[in-house]
């Protein structure tokens, strides 16, 4: 997945988690705590490091043609800044999707909470439609399914899917008294 798709996936992920954790958040009266930990832990522990791998080893494809090697600054410091930028974007997109959705869910206008999901899906469709050849071929002549970037992208998607399934199983209903 390229960087715009990476951000869109995190935006969708944050909104989906907000919908799934709504009963727990409404019962406990808290947005912070376990719902936030369950939202950000997969991003911080798996998605951001895998995004860093995509940036480091296939940056021209990940950033859709931006040549990272042509900058006249010290490469390692520049690259650390780029990795921190990718981490910040993933975290902020996740939080934006989550809190935007929570803002509308808490006011009983849940249909407007679908806006981040719609924007994310629309942006993925547009980036794939207009840059299909670039998205599908991380390196010339190599399709995404046979390239290591495809495995890393699949790892990001599976991690976020596992987090969604965990939240649905553990945090989607209020805790039962013991």
Secondary structure as UniProt FT lines:
FT   HELIX           3..20
FT   HELIX           22..28
FT   HELIX           34..42
FT   HELIX           43..47
FT   HELIX           48..62
FT   TURN            63..65
FT   HELIX           68..70
FT   HELIX           75..105
FT   TURN            106..108
FT   HELIX           110..114
FT   HELIX           115..130
FT   HELIX           132..136
FT   TURN            140..141
FT   HELIX           144..146
FT   HELIX           148..170
//
